[in-house]
Amino acid sequence: MLQEWLAAVGDDYAAVVWRPEGEPRFYPDEEGPKHWTKERHQFLMELKQEALTFARNWGADYIL
């Protein structure tokens, strides 16, 4: 679905960075795919920080 959207509207954006994972990530003590462990939350925060740093270095006015 994301690939289709990107093909349709990707040119409307100055840059789109997409790095799909090959396999789903599992975390210790995870009770299911919607359970947020400390490790999962930490990983998400690291991804967000990486995206913000990239956007800041690139000179972006905003990030989605």
N, CA, C and O atoms as a Tripos MOL2 file, in Angstrom:
@<TRIPOS>MOLECULE
protein
  256   255    64     0     0
PROTEIN
NO_CHARGES

@<TRIPOS>ATOM
      1 N           0.8240   -1.1720    0.0000 N.3       1 MET1
      2 CA          0.0000    0.0000    0.0000 C.3       1 MET1
      3 C           0.8800    1.2520    0.0000 C.2       1 MET1
      4 O           0.6150    2.2020   -0.7370 O.2       1 MET1
      5 N           1.9230    1.2490    0.8260 N.am      2 LEU2
      6 CA          2.8070    2.4070    0.8920 C.3       2 LEU2
      7 C           3.5470    2.6160   -0.4250 C.2       2 LEU2
      8 O           3.7390    3.7560   -0.8480 O.2       2 LEU2
      9 N           3.9560    1.5520   -1.0650 N.am      3 GLN3
     10 CA          4.6370    1.6720   -2.3530 C.3       3 GLN3
     11 C           3.7230    2.3050   -3.4020 C.2       3 GLN3
     12 O           4.1750    3.1200   -4.2060 O.2       3 GLN3
     13 N           2.4650    1.9430   -3.3990 N.am      4 GLU4
     14 CA          1.5000    2.5150   -4.3450 C.3       4 GLU4
     15 C           1.3070    4.0050   -4.0780 C.2       4 GLU4
     16 O           1.2850    4.8090   -5.0100 O.2       4 GLU4
     17 N           1.1670    4.3680   -2.8160 N.am      5 TRP5
     18 CA          1.0070    5.7760   -2.4600 C.3       5 TRP5
     19 C           2.2470    6.5640   -2.8680 C.2       5 TRP5
     20 O           2.1420    7.6490   -3.4400 O.2       5 TRP5
     21 N           3.4140    6.0150   -2.5710 N.am      6 LEU6
     22 CA          4.6600    6.6880   -2.9000 C.3       6 LEU6
     23 C           4.8170    6.8810   -4.4020 C.2       6 LEU6
     24 O           5.2880    7.9280   -4.8450 O.2       6 LEU6
     25 N           4.4310    5.8910   -5.1840 N.am      7 ALA7
     26 CA          4.4940    6.0060   -6.6440 C.3       7 ALA7
     27 C           3.5400    7.0820   -7.1460 C.2       7 ALA7
     28 O           3.8400    7.7770   -8.1170 O.2       7 ALA7
     29 N           2.3860    7.2210   -6.4850 N.am      8 ALA8
     30 CA          1.3760    8.1760   -6.9320 C.3       8 ALA8
     31 C           1.6930    9.6180   -6.5360 C.2       8 ALA8
     32 O           1.4480   10.5330   -7.3220 O.2       8 ALA8
     33 N           2.2320    9.8390   -5.3340 N.am      9 VAL9
     34 CA          2.3950   11.2130   -4.8470 C.3       9 VAL9
     35 C           3.8170   11.5500   -4.4020 C.2       9 VAL9
     36 O           4.0600   12.6600   -3.9280 O.2       9 VAL9
     37 N           4.7440   10.6360   -4.5410 N.am     10 GLY10
     38 CA          6.1070   10.8660   -4.0800 C.3      10 GLY10
     39 C           6.7720   12.0890   -4.6800 C.2      10 GLY10
     40 O           7.5820   12.7400   -4.0190 O.2      10 GLY10
     41 N           6.4410   12.4120   -5.9270 N.am     11 ASP11
     42 CA          7.0400   13.5690   -6.5880 C.3      11 ASP11
     43 C           6.5270   14.8940   -6.0170 C.2      11 ASP11
     44 O           7.0880   15.9490   -6.3130 O.2      11 ASP11
     45 N           5.4800   14.8510   -5.2130 N.am     12 ASP12
     46 CA          4.9530   16.0700   -4.5980 C.3      12 ASP12
     47 C           5.8130   16.5220   -3.4100 C.2      12 ASP12
     48 O           5.6220   17.6220   -2.8910 O.2      12 ASP12
     49 N           6.7440   15.6900   -2.9840 N.am     13 TYR13
     50 CA          7.5800   15.9770   -1.8260 C.3      13 TYR13
     51 C           9.0180   16.2120   -2.2780 C.2      13 TYR13
     52 O           9.4670   15.6470   -3.2750 O.2      13 TYR13
     53 N           9.7390   17.0570   -1.5280 N.am     14 ALA14
     54 CA         11.1370   17.3360   -1.8510 C.3      14 ALA14
     55 C          11.9870   16.0800   -1.7110 C.2      14 ALA14
     56 O          12.9100   15.8580   -2.4960 O.2      14 ALA14
     57 N          11.6760   15.2600   -0.7110 N.am     15 ALA15
     58 CA         12.4190   14.0150   -0.4990 C.3      15 ALA15
     59 C          11.5480   13.0500    0.2830 C.2      15 ALA15
     60 O          10.7920   13.4490    1.1690 O.2      15 ALA15
     61 N          11.6640   11.7910   -0.0520 N.am     16 VAL16
     62 CA         11.0050   10.7240    0.6970 C.3      16 VAL16
     63 C          12.0510    9.6560    0.9600 C.2      16 VAL16
     64 O          12.6470    9.1130    0.0300 O.2      16 VAL16
     65 N          12.2670    9.3600    2.2360 N.am     17 VAL17
     66 CA         13.2170    8.3180    2.6190 C.3      17 VAL17
     67 C          12.4110    7.1800    3.2120 C.2      17 VAL17
     68 O          11.6980    7.3510    4.2000 O.2      17 VAL17
     69 N          12.5330    6.0250    2.5980 N.am     18 TRP18
     70 CA         11.7830    4.8580    3.0620 C.3      18 TRP18
     71 C          12.7380    3.6830    3.1260 C.2      18 TRP18
     72 O          13.3790    3.3380    2.1340 O.2      18 TRP18
     73 N          12.8300    3.0730    4.2910 N.am     19 ARG19
     74 CA         13.6910    1.9160    4.4930 C.3      19 ARG19
     75 C          12.8550    0.7640    5.0550 C.2      19 ARG19
     76 O          12.7650    0.5950    6.2710 O.2      19 ARG19
     77 N          12.2490   -0.0220    4.1750 N.am     20 PRO20
     78 CA         11.4090   -1.1220    4.6680 C.3      20 PRO20
     79 C          12.2520   -2.2220    5.3070 C.2      20 PRO20
     80 O          13.3630   -2.5110    4.8610 O.2      20 PRO20
     81 N          11.7140   -2.8190    6.3390 N.am     21 GLU21
     82 CA         12.3570   -3.9630    6.9810 C.3      21 GLU21
     83 C          11.9110   -5.2400    6.2890 C.2      21 GLU21
     84 O          10.7800   -5.3410    5.8130 O.2      21 GLU21
     85 N          12.8050   -6.2080    6.2380 N.am     22 GLY22
     86 CA         12.4810   -7.4750    5.6160 C.3      22 GLY22
     87 C          11.5580   -8.3350    6.4630 C.2      22 GLY22
     88 O          10.6110   -8.9350    5.9550 O.2      22 GLY22
     89 N          11.8390   -8.3890    7.7430 N.am     23 GLU23
     90 CA         11.0700   -9.2450    8.6520 C.3      23 GLU23
     91 C          10.5630   -8.4140    9.8290 C.2      23 GLU23
     92 O          11.2150   -7.4490   10.2270 O.2      23 GLU23
     93 N           9.4200   -8.7730   10.3820 N.am     24 PRO24
     94 CA          8.9280   -8.0620   11.5720 C.3      24 PRO24
     95 C           9.9040   -8.2120   12.7410 C.2      24 PRO24
     96 O          10.5920   -9.2260   12.8630 O.2      24 PRO24
     97 N           9.9510   -7.2170   13.5730 N.am     25 ARG25
     98 CA         10.8270   -7.2280   14.7420 C.3      25 ARG25
     99 C          10.0110   -7.6880   15.9530 C.2      25 ARG25
    100 O           8.8770   -7.2500   16.1460 O.2      25 ARG25
    101 N          10.5830   -8.5600   16.7510 N.am     26 PHE26
    102 CA          9.9420   -9.0260   17.9720 C.3      26 PHE26
    103 C          10.7880   -8.5960   19.1600 C.2      26 PHE26
    104 O          12.0060   -8.4670   19.0410 O.2      26 PHE26
    105 N          10.1570   -8.3750   20.2910 N.am     27 TYR27
    106 CA         10.8320   -7.8730   21.4760 C.3      27 TYR27
    107 C          10.6480   -8.8430   22.6420 C.2      27 TYR27
    108 O           9.6310   -9.5320   22.7310 O.2      27 TYR27
    109 N          11.6420   -8.8920   23.5380 N.am     28 PRO28
    110 CA         11.4880   -9.7380   24.7280 C.3      28 PRO28
    111 C          10.2650   -9.2980   25.5350 C.2      28 PRO28
    112 O           9.9630   -8.1070   25.6120 O.2      28 PRO28
    113 N           9.5900  -10.2250   26.1120 N.am     29 ASP29
    114 CA          8.4070   -9.9730   26.9510 C.3      29 ASP29
    115 C           7.2260   -9.3930   26.1730 C.2      29 ASP29
    116 O           6.2890   -8.8790   26.7830 O.2      29 ASP29
    117 N           7.2510   -9.4620   24.8630 N.am     30 GLU30
    118 CA          6.1450   -8.9570   24.0540 C.3      30 GLU30
    119 C           4.9590   -9.9170   24.1630 C.2      30 GLU30
    120 O           5.1130  -11.1260   23.9910 O.2      30 GLU30
    121 N           3.7960   -9.3770   24.4440 N.am     31 GLU31
    122 CA          2.6070  -10.2010   24.5940 C.3      31 GLU31
    123 C           1.8060  -10.3070   23.3070 C.2      31 GLU31
    124 O           0.9030  -11.1380   23.2090 O.2      31 GLU31
    125 N           2.1220   -9.4820   22.3220 N.am     32 GLY32
    126 CA          1.4220   -9.4900   21.0450 C.3      32 GLY32
    127 C           1.9060   -8.3330   20.1890 C.2      32 GLY32
    128 O           2.7170   -7.5230   20.6390 O.2      32 GLY32
    129 N           1.4150   -8.2500   18.9540 N.am     33 PRO33
    130 CA          1.9040   -7.2240   18.0370 C.3      33 PRO33
    131 C           1.5550   -5.7930   18.4380 C.2      33 PRO33
    132 O           2.1550   -4.8500   17.9210 O.2      33 PRO33
    133 N           0.6070   -5.6120   19.3410 N.am     34 LYS34
    134 CA          0.2340   -4.2650   19.7730 C.3      34 LYS34
    135 C           0.7110   -3.9450   21.1860 C.2      34 LYS34
    136 O           0.3930   -2.8870   21.7270 O.2      34 LYS34
    137 N           1.4670   -4.8510   21.7760 N.am     35 HIS35
    138 CA          1.9830   -4.6390   23.1250 C.3      35 HIS35
    139 C           3.2870   -3.8350   23.0430 C.2      35 HIS35
    140 O           4.2140   -4.2140   22.3270 O.2      35 HIS35
    141 N           3.3450   -2.7270   23.7820 N.am     36 TRP36
    142 CA          4.5170   -1.8500   23.7370 C.3      36 TRP36
    143 C           5.4170   -2.1070   24.9410 C.2      36 TRP36
    144 O           5.1410   -1.6540   26.0520 O.2      36 TRP36
    145 N           6.5010   -2.8460   24.6950 N.am     37 THR37
    146 CA          7.4890   -3.0760   25.7390 C.3      37 THR37
    147 C           8.4130   -1.8610   25.8120 C.2      37 THR37
    148 O           8.3710   -0.9930   24.9410 O.2      37 THR37
    149 N           9.2410   -1.8000   26.8440 N.am     38 LYS38
    150 CA         10.2170   -0.7090   26.9570 C.3      38 LYS38
    151 C          11.1650   -0.7130   25.7560 C.2      38 LYS38
    152 O          11.5160    0.3430   25.2310 O.2      38 LYS38
    153 N          11.5760   -1.9070   25.3280 N.am     39 GLU39
    154 CA         12.4940   -2.0080   24.1940 C.3      39 GLU39
    155 C          11.8510   -1.5020   22.9080 C.2      39 GLU39
    156 O          12.5020   -0.8300   22.1080 O.2      39 GLU39
    157 N          10.5910   -1.8180   22.7100 N.am     40 ARG40
    158 CA          9.8880   -1.3580   21.5030 C.3      40 ARG40
    159 C           9.7280    0.1550   21.5190 C.2      40 ARG40
    160 O           9.9300    0.8140   20.4990 O.2      40 ARG40
    161 N           9.3690    0.7010   22.6580 N.am     41 HIS41
    162 CA          9.2320    2.1410   22.7900 C.3      41 HIS41
    163 C          10.5790    2.8270   22.5600 C.2      41 HIS41
    164 O          10.6360    3.8480   21.8740 O.2      41 HIS41
    165 N          11.6510    2.2920   23.1140 N.am     42 GLN42
    166 CA         12.9820    2.8560   22.9330 C.3      42 GLN42
    167 C          13.3790    2.8460   21.4610 C.2      42 GLN42
    168 O          13.9410    3.8230   20.9650 O.2      42 GLN42
    169 N          13.0940    1.7530   20.7580 N.am     43 PHE43
    170 CA         13.4100    1.6490   19.3390 C.3      43 PHE43
    171 C          12.6550    2.7170   18.5450 C.2      43 PHE43
    172 O          13.2320    3.3470   17.6590 O.2      43 PHE43
    173 N          11.3870    2.9230   18.8490 N.am     44 LEU44
    174 CA         10.6010    3.9420   18.1680 C.3      44 LEU44
    175 C          11.1740    5.3390   18.4210 C.2      44 LEU44
    176 O          11.2580    6.1490   17.4970 O.2      44 LEU44
    177 N          11.5660    5.6210   19.6530 N.am     45 MET45
    178 CA         12.1470    6.9190   19.9680 C.3      45 MET45
    179 C          13.4550    7.1410   19.2090 C.2      45 MET45
    180 O          13.7340    8.2550   18.7660 O.2      45 MET45
    181 N          14.2520    6.0900   19.0590 N.am     46 GLU46
    182 CA         15.4940    6.1950   18.2910 C.3      46 GLU46
    183 C          15.2080    6.4760   16.8200 C.2      46 GLU46
    184 O          15.9030    7.2800   16.1990 O.2      46 GLU46
    185 N          14.1930    5.8210   16.2570 N.am     47 LEU47
    186 CA         13.8160    6.0820   14.8640 C.3      47 LEU47
    187 C          13.3410    7.5200   14.6830 C.2      47 LEU47
    188 O          13.7120    8.1840   13.7150 O.2      47 LEU47
    189 N          12.5250    7.9940   15.6080 N.am     48 LYS48
    190 CA         12.0300    9.3680   15.5190 C.3      48 LYS48
    191 C          13.1750   10.3700   15.6170 C.2      48 LYS48
    192 O          13.2130   11.3530   14.8770 O.2      48 LYS48
    193 N          14.1060   10.1160   16.5330 N.am     49 GLN49
    194 CA         15.2400   11.0260   16.6770 C.3      49 GLN49
    195 C          16.0980   11.0240   15.4170 C.2      49 GLN49
    196 O          16.5660   12.0780   14.9850 O.2      49 GLN49
    197 N          16.3060    9.8690   14.8350 N.am     50 GLU50
    198 CA         17.0590    9.7720   13.5870 C.3      50 GLU50
    199 C          16.3810   10.5770   12.4790 C.2      50 GLU50
    200 O          17.0490   11.2820   11.7220 O.2      50 GLU50
    201 N          15.0620   10.4710   12.3840 N.am     51 ALA51
    202 CA         14.3120   11.2130   11.3660 C.3      51 ALA51
    203 C          14.4060   12.7170   11.6060 C.2      51 ALA51
    204 O          14.5860   13.4840   10.6600 O.2      51 ALA51
    205 N          14.2850   13.1460   12.8620 N.am     52 LEU52
    206 CA         14.3840   14.5690   13.1730 C.3      52 LEU52
    207 C          15.7740   15.1160   12.8700 C.2      52 LEU52
    208 O          15.9040   16.2160   12.3330 O.2      52 LEU52
    209 N          16.7950   14.3700   13.2030 N.am     53 THR53
    210 CA         18.1670   14.7950   12.9200 C.3      53 THR53
    211 C          18.4000   14.8910   11.4190 C.2      53 THR53
    212 O          19.0240   15.8410   10.9460 O.2      53 THR53
    213 N          17.9060   13.9170   10.6730 N.am     54 PHE54
    214 CA         18.0280   13.9480    9.2130 C.3      54 PHE54
    215 C          17.3430   15.1850    8.6520 C.2      54 PHE54
    216 O          17.9250   15.8970    7.8330 O.2      54 PHE54
    217 N          16.1140   15.4500    9.0820 N.am     55 ALA55
    218 CA         15.3560   16.5960    8.5870 C.3      55 ALA55
    219 C          16.0400   17.9100    8.9520 C.2      55 ALA55
    220 O          16.0980   18.8300    8.1370 O.2      55 ALA55
    221 N          16.5520   17.9950   10.1670 N.am     56 ARG56
    222 CA         17.2400   19.2140   10.6060 C.3      56 ARG56
    223 C          18.4880   19.4490    9.7620 C.2      56 ARG56
    224 O          18.7300   20.5710    9.3190 O.2      56 ARG56
    225 N          19.2750   18.4130    9.5370 N.am     57 ASN57
    226 CA         20.5050   18.5340    8.7380 C.3      57 ASN57
    227 C          20.1920   18.8450    7.2780 C.2      57 ASN57
    228 O          20.9860   19.4980    6.6000 O.2      57 ASN57
    229 N          19.0630   18.3940    6.7970 N.am     58 TRP58
    230 CA         18.6560   18.6000    5.4090 C.3      58 TRP58
    231 C          18.0640   20.0010    5.2170 C.2      58 TRP58
    232 O          17.9670   20.5010    4.0960 O.2      58 TRP58
    233 N          17.6660   20.6300    6.3470 N.am     59 GLY59
    234 CA         17.0820   21.9670    6.2850 C.3      59 GLY59
    235 C          15.5830   21.9650    6.0350 C.2      59 GLY59
    236 O          15.0350   22.9340    5.5100 O.2      59 GLY59
    237 N          14.9280   20.8890    6.4070 N.am     60 ALA60
    238 CA         13.4840   20.7750    6.1840 C.3      60 ALA60
    239 C          12.7120   21.7160    7.1060 C.2      60 ALA60
    240 O          13.1050   21.9370    8.2520 O.2      60 ALA60
    241 N          11.6220   22.2610    6.6010 N.am     61 ASP61
    242 CA         10.7430   23.0900    7.4170 C.3      61 ASP61
    243 C           9.8070   22.2490    8.2720 C.2      61 ASP61
    244 O           9.3710   22.6970    9.3320 O.2      61 ASP61
    245 N           9.4910   21.0300    7.8240 N.am     62 TYR62
    246 CA          8.6520   20.1310    8.5880 C.3      62 TYR62
    247 C           8.9410   18.6920    8.1750 C.2      62 TYR62
    248 O           9.5920   18.4390    7.1620 O.2      62 TYR62
    249 N           8.4470   17.7650    8.9720 N.am     63 ILE63
    250 CA          8.6400   16.3350    8.7040 C.3      63 ILE63
    251 C           7.3350   15.6150    8.9880 C.2      63 ILE63
    252 O           6.6360   15.9360    9.9490 O.2      63 ILE63
    253 N           7.0130   14.6550    8.1610 N.am     64 LEU64
    254 CA          5.8070   13.8520    8.3700 C.3      64 LEU64
    255 C           6.1880   12.5020    8.9140 C.2      64 LEU64
    256 O           5.3170   11.6680    9.1610 O.2      64 LEU64
@<TRIPOS>BOND
     1     1     2 1
     2     2     3 1
     3     3     4 2
     4     3     5 am
     5     5     6 1
     6     6     7 1
     7     7     8 2
     8     7     9 am
     9     9    10 1
    10    10    11 1
    11    11    12 2
    12    11    13 am
    13    13    14 1
    14    14    15 1
    15    15    16 2
    16    15    17 am
    17    17    18 1
    18    18    19 1
    19    19    20 2
    20    19    21 am
    21    21    22 1
    22    22    23 1
    23    23    24 2
    24    23    25 am
    25    25    26 1
    26    26    27 1
    27    27    28 2
    28    27    29 am
    29    29    30 1
    30    30    31 1
    31    31    32 2
    32    31    33 am
    33    33    34 1
    34    34    35 1
    35    35    36 2
    36    35    37 am
    37    37    38 1
    38    38    39 1
    39    39    40 2
    40    39    41 am
    41    41    42 1
    42    42    43 1
    43    43    44 2
    44    43    45 am
    45    45    46 1
    46    46    47 1
    47    47    48 2
    48    47    49 am
    49    49    50 1
    50    50    51 1
    51    51    52 2
    52    51    53 am
    53    53    54 1
    54    54    55 1
    55    55    56 2
    56    55    57 am
    57    57    58 1
    58    58    59 1
    59    59    60 2
    60    59    61 am
    61    61    62 1
    62    62    63 1
    63    63    64 2
    64    63    65 am
    65    65    66 1
    66    66    67 1
    67    67    68 2
    68    67    69 am
    69    69    70 1
    70    70    71 1
    71    71    72 2
    72    71    73 am
    73    73    74 1
    74    74    75 1
    75    75    76 2
    76    75    77 am
    77    77    78 1
    78    78    79 1
    79    79    80 2
    80    79    81 am
    81    81    82 1
    82    82    83 1
    83    83    84 2
    84    83    85 am
    85    85    86 1
    86    86    87 1
    87    87    88 2
    88    87    89 am
    89    89    90 1
    90    90    91 1
    91    91    92 2
    92    91    93 am
    93    93    94 1
    94    94    95 1
    95    95    96 2
    96    95    97 am
    97    97    98 1
    98    98    99 1
    99    99   100 2
   100    99   101 am
   101   101   102 1
   102   102   103 1
   103   103   104 2
   104   103   105 am
   105   105   106 1
   106   106   107 1
   107   107   108 2
   108   107   109 am
   109   109   110 1
   110   110   111 1
   111   111   112 2
   112   111   113 am
   113   113   114 1
   114   114   115 1
   115   115   116 2
   116   115   117 am
   117   117   118 1
   118   118   119 1
   119   119   120 2
   120   119   121 am
   121   121   122 1
   122   122   123 1
   123   123   124 2
   124   123   125 am
   125   125   126 1
   126   126   127 1
   127   127   128 2
   128   127   129 am
   129   129   130 1
   130   130   131 1
   131   131   132 2
   132   131   133 am
   133   133   134 1
   134   134   135 1
   135   135   136 2
   136   135   137 am
   137   137   138 1
   138   138   139 1
   139   139   140 2
   140   139   141 am
   141   141   142 1
   142   142   143 1
   143   143   144 2
   144   143   145 am
   145   145   146 1
   146   146   147 1
   147   147   148 2
   148   147   149 am
   149   149   150 1
   150   150   151 1
   151   151   152 2
   152   151   153 am
   153   153   154 1
   154   154   155 1
   155   155   156 2
   156   155   157 am
   157   157   158 1
   158   158   159 1
   159   159   160 2
   160   159   161 am
   161   161   162 1
   162   162   163 1
   163   163   164 2
   164   163   165 am
   165   165   166 1
   166   166   167 1
   167   167   168 2
   168   167   169 am
   169   169   170 1
   170   170   171 1
   171   171   172 2
   172   171   173 am
   173   173   174 1
   174   174   175 1
   175   175   176 2
   176   175   177 am
   177   177   178 1
   178   178   179 1
   179   179   180 2
   180   179   181 am
   181   181   182 1
   182   182   183 1
   183   183   184 2
   184   183   185 am
   185   185   186 1
   186   186   187 1
   187   187   188 2
   188   187   189 am
   189   189   190 1
   190   190   191 1
   191   191   192 2
   192   191   193 am
   193   193   194 1
   194   194   195 1
   195   195   196 2
   196   195   197 am
   197   197   198 1
   198   198   199 1
   199   199   200 2
   200   199   201 am
   201   201   202 1
   202   202   203 1
   203   203   204 2
   204   203   205 am
   205   205   206 1
   206   206   207 1
   207   207   208 2
   208   207   209 am
   209   209   210 1
   210   210   211 1
   211   211   212 2
   212   211   213 am
   213   213   214 1
   214   214   215 1
   215   215   216 2
   216   215   217 am
   217   217   218 1
   218   218   219 1
   219   219   220 2
   220   219   221 am
   221   221   222 1
   222   222   223 1
   223   223   224 2
   224   223   225 am
   225   225   226 1
   226   226   227 1
   227   227   228 2
   228   227   229 am
   229   229   230 1
   230   230   231 1
   231   231   232 2
   232   231   233 am
   233   233   234 1
   234   234   235 1
   235   235   236 2
   236   235   237 am
   237   237   238 1
   238   238   239 1
   239   239   240 2
   240   239   241 am
   241   241   242 1
   242   242   243 1
   243   243   244 2
   244   243   245 am
   245   245   246 1
   246   246   247 1
   247   247   248 2
   248   247   249 am
   249   249   250 1
   250   250   251 1
   251   251   252 2
   252   251   253 am
   253   253   254 1
   254   254   255 1
   255   255   256 2
@<TRIPOS>SUBSTRUCTURE
     1 MET1         2 RESIDUE 1 A MET
     2 LEU2         6 RESIDUE 1 A LEU
     3 GLN3        10 RESIDUE 1 A GLN
     4 GLU4        14 RESIDUE 1 A GLU
     5 TRP5        18 RESIDUE 1 A TRP
     6 LEU6        22 RESIDUE 1 A LEU
     7 ALA7        26 RESIDUE 1 A ALA
     8 ALA8        30 RESIDUE 1 A ALA
     9 VAL9        34 RESIDUE 1 A VAL
    10 GLY10       38 RESIDUE 1 A GLY
    11 ASP11       42 RESIDUE 1 A ASP
    12 ASP12       46 RESIDUE 1 A ASP
    13 TYR13       50 RESIDUE 1 A TYR
    14 ALA14       54 RESIDUE 1 A ALA
    15 ALA15       58 RESIDUE 1 A ALA
    16 VAL16       62 RESIDUE 1 A VAL
    17 VAL17       66 RESIDUE 1 A VAL
    18 TRP18       70 RESIDUE 1 A TRP
    19 ARG19       74 RESIDUE 1 A ARG
    20 PRO20       78 RESIDUE 1 A PRO
    21 GLU21       82 RESIDUE 1 A GLU
    22 GLY22       86 RESIDUE 1 A GLY
    23 GLU23       90 RESIDUE 1 A GLU
    24 PRO24       94 RESIDUE 1 A PRO
    25 ARG25       98 RESIDUE 1 A ARG
    26 PHE26      102 RESIDUE 1 A PHE
    27 TYR27      106 RESIDUE 1 A TYR
    28 PRO28      110 RESIDUE 1 A PRO
    29 ASP29      114 RESIDUE 1 A ASP
    30 GLU30      118 RESIDUE 1 A GLU
    31 GLU31      122 RESIDUE 1 A GLU
    32 GLY32      126 RESIDUE 1 A GLY
    33 PRO33      130 RESIDUE 1 A PRO
    34 LYS34      134 RESIDUE 1 A LYS
    35 HIS35      138 RESIDUE 1 A HIS
    36 TRP36      142 RESIDUE 1 A TRP
    37 THR37      146 RESIDUE 1 A THR
    38 LYS38      150 RESIDUE 1 A LYS
    39 GLU39      154 RESIDUE 1 A GLU
    40 ARG40      158 RESIDUE 1 A ARG
    41 HIS41      162 RESIDUE 1 A HIS
    42 GLN42      166 RESIDUE 1 A GLN
    43 PHE43      170 RESIDUE 1 A PHE
    44 LEU44      174 RESIDUE 1 A LEU
    45 MET45      178 RESIDUE 1 A MET
    46 GLU46      182 RESIDUE 1 A GLU
    47 LEU47      186 RESIDUE 1 A LEU
    48 LYS48      190 RESIDUE 1 A LYS
    49 GLN49      194 RESIDUE 1 A GLN
    50 GLU50      198 RESIDUE 1 A GLU
    51 ALA51      202 RESIDUE 1 A ALA
    52 LEU52      206 RESIDUE 1 A LEU
    53 THR53      210 RESIDUE 1 A THR
    54 PHE54      214 RESIDUE 1 A PHE
    55 ALA55      218 RESIDUE 1 A ALA
    56 ARG56      222 RESIDUE 1 A ARG
    57 ASN57      226 RESIDUE 1 A ASN
    58 TRP58      230 RESIDUE 1 A TRP
    59 GLY59      234 RESIDUE 1 A GLY
    60 ALA60      238 RESIDUE 1 A ALA
    61 ASP61      242 RESIDUE 1 A ASP
    62 TYR62      246 RESIDUE 1 A TYR
    63 ILE63      250 RESIDUE 1 A ILE
    64 LEU64      254 RESIDUE 1 A LEU
